[in-house]
Amino acid sequence: MTSEKITVQSLYTVTDEELMLMSSQNPEVRFERNANGTLEIMPPTGGISGNREIKAGAYLLNWVESQDLGEVFGPSTGFIAVLT
């Protein structure tokens, strides 16, 4: 399986609500918006990468919980950066 990252330069800035709507209407596609507002459609990971990702996440979660350090989130979790 070959995959490529597709970058789409928007004619206008996509709002948080529009990005969430696009994502919810297209669950098979992973949209990301970078710091300059460019939308990127990310290809899915392959089997080897997906396996390594879940193992790393499991090790991290176990360690964080054993040390009571806080929360761990999956790689597809969306966050809004607040710049100060």
N, C-alpha and C positions, 0 to 999 in steps of 0.2 A: 504494500500500500504506500503510495507516495502522497505527500501532503505539503502544501505551501501556505505560508501566512499571507492573508489578503489584507491590504490596507485600503481603506476607503476614506478619502478626504471629504469631509462634510462641507456643504455649501453654507451651513450655519451650525452653531454650537448645539449639540444634542443635550437636552436637559436630563437630569437624573431620572425624572419620571418617564421620559421617552425611552431612555436606555433600558429601564426596568421593564417597560411595556414590550419593547422589541425582544428582550430576553425571554419574557414569559410567553410570548406568542411563538417563539422559535426555540423550544427547549433543546433541540438537537444541535444548535449553533451556540458557540461561546463568544459573545461580544465583549470587547474590552475597550475602554476609552483611555488614552494616555494623557499626559499632562497638558499637551497642546490641543486637546479636543479631538484628535484623530481617532476614528473608530477602527478597530482591528478585529477581524474574525479569526479566531485561533483554532487550528486543527486539533482534533483529539490526540491524546498521547497513544503511542503504540503499546504493545503488551509488555515489553521489557521495562519501558519507562513507567508505565502504570503500576507494575509490580514493585519497582523500587520506590515509587512515590508512596504507596500505601504502607510499605514496610517502614520507611523513614517516618511517616506520620504516626504509625503505631508506637515506634520507639520513643518519639518525642512526646506523645500523649502520656505514655506510661511514666516517663521521667518527670514531666511537669506535674502530673497528679501525685506521684510519690513524694515530691518535694513541696506540694501545695503552692505552686507558683502562679496559678491563674488559669487562663483558658487557651485552648489550641483550636485553630480553625482550619478547615479544608482549603485546598488550593483554589477552589471555585467560589469562595466566599467573596462577596463584594463589599468594599469599604469606600467611604468618602474621605478623602484627605482634607484636613483642615490646616491651611497654611497660616502661620502667625508671623 
